[in-house]
Amino acid sequence: MARHDAYRHDTYRTVGRRSFLALAGGAVIGTLAACSPQVETAASAEPAGKLPSGAPPPGTKLSIAVRSTQLQLVPAGLQKDLPFTVSQWPNLSAGPDIIQGFRAHSIDLAVNAGIPPIQAHAIGVGAKIVAVQVRNHPSYVFATAPGSDIRSVADFRGKKIGFSQGQAQGVVVLRALKQAGIANKDVELVALPSTQFLTALQSKQVDVAPLGEPTFTKYLTQYGKDGARGVKTDVVDLLSVLWAPNEVLNDRAKVAAVRSFIPLWARGLTWAWENGDEWIDTYYVKDQGVSREDGKRIVASLRKPQFPVSWDKAIAWEQETADLLAEGGFVPEQDAAELFDRRFEGIAAKAVAAQYRETS
């Protein structure tokens, strides 16, 4: 235990001072603190007991940072099935922002990739994954700065790469480097939250950074003429998860609301898949500001949502990711199984048609 604590202290002194800037405070925490007078670590007791089977009691409220479901409920006809009140829908999606929301008691449930739960655990924020979607295809493209000579991952050696260790984009970088046989020390990992990647690329503070859609399309539309391009890889960011703080999962009313929300989240995603034109108009055009043509191209590149009946594969992938981060000295070693609340296992899969269930 002493060795582990020493390693933890060392990690945060050398890596954390720079890489944890997005987790340390700033504008986001100021906004969240305005919503809640208490800003402290949400490392409450581990969730325990069976899930309540009935509807949440009247007056139950959750603050939910899941933008996709917010936009899908009404057109998908799911609004009537929401058995509790959503007190607010914070339009936040970056892992560091969500972790701060948990700490500020301003967010009860959120959607992220699999990396933020690892990061939260590393800094003592108690939270658990309650639902899983798997994505067996690449979600990110490496965008280059205007005028860059980068053409492939092999060209990353010696370059400055946008790196957010607490987000999916950070592990996409580490996996891509490992796959290409490039050591972390052979590149310069520039610690930034992913929300600053665009500015960093535009100003050439970094040479390359991973971008998802529709951000990547909007970036190339503006800077492609100046020599910016995309470098594709087959690196997969497997998990999209719903997760919640332990204190929420130990609140009988709130945990019942979380359980009832999971099927709506899954059905909203399948509705979007089956109603592509309406979703393009609702999300990509009206909400994200891309053209209808670009929206169609983005949707055409996606795969149908898949929800695993068993979480074994997801836990194994999360463990592999946690090990990769630990090997790089970014987080202490951890048991990824502790990040999942298996009381919820399979709820999302049972809520959707068989074609959307992953059974392998």
N, C-alpha and C positions, 0 to 999 in steps of 0.2 A: 504493500500500500504506500509506503514511503517513496519507493521508486516511481510509482504511478503519479503521486502528487508532485514530485520533483519534475517529472516529464511534463506534466500539465502546466506547471508554473513556467518552465523554460519555453514551452511552445507559445504561451501567450505573451511572453516578454519579447521573443524574437520575431515571431510571425504575427501574433495577434495584434500588436500595436498598429500594424499597417493594414492587415487583412480584415480586422474586425471593425474598421471604422464605421461601416454601414450598420453594425450592430450596437455601436456605442452611444448613439443618440442622434442629435441633429434635428432637422425640420420635421421628420416623420414622428419622432417621439414627442416633440413639442405639440404636434397636432393631436396625437393620441392622448397625451397627458391632459389636454384640455377637456377630453371626453371623460376622463377618469382621474380622480385626485391621487390614486395610488399607482406608482410606477415601481414595480419590484419584480423579482424573479418569480415565475409561476411554477416553482418546483414543489407543488403540493403532493400529498400522498398518492401512491399508485392506485389507479382505479381498481375497484373490487366489487364483487357481488354480481348477480345475474342482471342482464338487461331487463328493464321493465317492459312488459308486453303490451300495455295499453297506450292510448294516446296521451300526450303530455297534458298535465292539468291546465285548466283555463288560466290565462294570464302569463303563460310561459313565453319568454322572449329569448331570441338569439341574435347576436350580431354576426353576420356571415359575409366573409370576403370571398365570394365565388361569383365573379362577374358573369360567367357563361350562364349559370342557372338563373340569375336575376333576369337576364334577357330572354331566357327560354320559357320561363314559367307561363307567361300569358299566351304567346302564340302556340305553345304546345298543349294548351288546355290543362295545365297542371296546377295553376294557381288555386283552384278550388280544393285541391288535395293537401294543401299546406295546413297542418293542424296546430300551428302556433304562430306567434307574431315575430316577424323579422324586424327588430328594432332599428337596424341600419344595415346597409350593404356597402361597407367600406370598399372603395375602388382601389384596392391594393393587391398586388400579386407577387412582388419580389419577396423572397424568403426572409431577408433581414427585416423588412417592414412588417411581415406577419409575426415574426418572433417578437418584435417590439410591441405589436398589438396584443399578443398573448401576455407579455409582461405587464402591460398597462391595463389589463383586464378590459380591453376595448374590442377585442375580437374573440368570439367563442368558437368559430369553426372557419376553416380556410382550405383552399386548394393550392397545392404546390407540387413540385417534383419531389423525388425521394431524398434530395440532399438537405433541405432545411431541417427535417427532423433529426438528422445526424448532427448538424451544427447546433441545434437547440440543446440536444442531449450533452454535447461537449461543453456548453457554457452553463449547464445546470438549469435549463428551462424545461420543466416536466410537461411533456405532451405526447400524445399517441396518435398513430395512424388508425383511422376507423373505416376507410374504404379505399379500394385500389382499382385503378384502370391501368392496363398495360399497353404500351406502344412499341411494337416490334419494328419500327422504322425510324430513321433519323429525324429529329425534330429541329435541329440547328444546322445552319450553314456558316462557315467561317467567312466573314466579310473582311475585305482588305481595305486599307486606307487608300484614298485617291492617289494614283500614280505609283502604287506599290508594285514591286517586281515578283511578288509571291504568286505562284501558280499551283502549288500543291503543298501538302503538309510537310514534305521533305524540305521545303524552303523556309519553314518556321525557325530552323536553327539560327540562333543569334538575333532573333527578332523580338520585339516587344509585343506581348500578347495580353489582351484584356482578360482579367482573371478575377472572378468573384467566387471565393471558395465556399461560401454559404449557399450557393445557388446551383441549379443544374448546369449552368454554363461553365462553372468552374470544373466540374468533374468531366464534362465533355472535353475540355482542354486537356486535362490529365490523361484521359483515355486515348485521345488522339495522339498525344505525344508518345505515350507508351507503345501504342500500336505502330508508330513510325520509328521506334527505336531511338527516340530523342530523350535524353535525360532532362529533368526539370532545370538543372543547373546550366544547361546549354541554351536556355532561352531566358528572357526577362519577363517574369510574370508581374504585370502591373496590377496591383490590387485596386479594384474599383467595383462598386455595385453595378449590376448589369444596366441599370437605368442611365448610367453615364457612358456606356459603350459608344453610343452614337456620337456624342460630343467628342470623345477621345479619338474616334476614327476620323472625324471631320477635321480635327485640329492636328492630326498625326501624332498625338500623344502615344498612341499604340499603332502597330503595323497591321494587326489583325485581331478580330474578336468574334466570338460566336453570337449570331443573331437568330432569333426565331421569327416566324411569321405573325402578323404582317409587317413587322419592323424591317425585316430584310428587304422585302419588296419596296417599301417606301424609301429605304436608304439607296438602293440601286437606281430607283427612278430619279433621285436627286443627284447622285454622284457617279452613276455609271459612265456618264459622258466624260468624267474627269479621270477615268481609269480605275475606279473601284470595281471590284468583281467578287464573285463568290467561289469559295473552295469547298466542294462537297466531300463528305466522308461517310463511311458506313457506321459511325459511332452512334449507338442508340442510347437515348435517355429513357429507360424502360418504363419508369413509374410516373403516374400522376395520382396524387393521393389527397384524400380529405383527412385532415387531422385537427385535433382539438387539445386544449390544455387539460391537464389532469383534474384541475378543480372543476371544470365543466363536466368531465366524465364521472365525477364523484357527486354531482348534483342530480338527484333523481329526476327532477322535472326537465332539466336541460339535456340529460343523457337520453331521455325519451324523445325529446325534440330532435336530437342528432340522429337517433335511429330512424325516425320518421322522415328525415330529410334525405337520407342516403338513396332510397329508391327514386326520389324526384330528381336528384342529381344525375343518376344513371339514365333515367328515362329522358331527361332533357338532352343529354348528349346523343342518345339514339335518335331522338326527334330531329336534331340538327343534321345528323347524317342522312336521314330519310327525306328531309325537306331542304335540300341544299340551296336552292334558289332563294327561299325565304330567309334562310340563315345568312346567306351572303349579304342580302339587303339589310337585315337586322343588325348584324355584327360587323362585317368587314366594311360595308359602305357607310352606314349611318353612325356606327359607334367608333370604328377605327379609321375612317376617312380614306380608304383606298378605293380605287375605281372598281366598277362591277367586273370588268375584264380581269383585273388582277385578282379580285376575290374568287372568280371562277377558276383561275389557274392555281391559286393556293388550295382551294378545296379539292381540286382534281388530284393534287399531290398527296392528299391525306389518305389514311386507311380507316376502315370502320372501327368504332370503339370496341374494346374487348375488356370484359370484367372477369377476373379469375375466380373460379369456384373455390380453389385452394390458394392460400397465400404462400405456400412453400417456395415457389419460384421467386416471388417478390422479395421474400425475406433473404433468400440466397443472394439475389442481386444487390440488395441493400447492404448485406454483409461484405460482399466484394467491393462495393463502393466505399464503405467505411474503412476497409482495410487499405484501399488505395490512398485515401486521405491520410490515414495514420502513417503509412509508409513515407509519405511526403512531409511528415512532421506538422500537418495542419490541424489534426485533432488527436486526442488520445485514443488508444484502442478501445473499442466498445462492442458489445453484443447486440447486433442489429435486431434480434428477436424481441428485445426489450422495447423497441420503438413501436411495436404493433399491439393493438388491443384486439385480441383474437375473438372476443365476444361478438364482434361485428363481422367476422369472416363470412363471406358468401352472401351477405345481405344485398349488395349491389347486383351480383350475378343473378340472384333469384328474381330480381325486379325487372329483368329484361328478357327479351325473346332469346331462344336457344342460340341463334346465329351470333349473338353478341357475348356469349359466354366462352371463356377460355377454360377448357377442362384438362389440358395436358399439364 
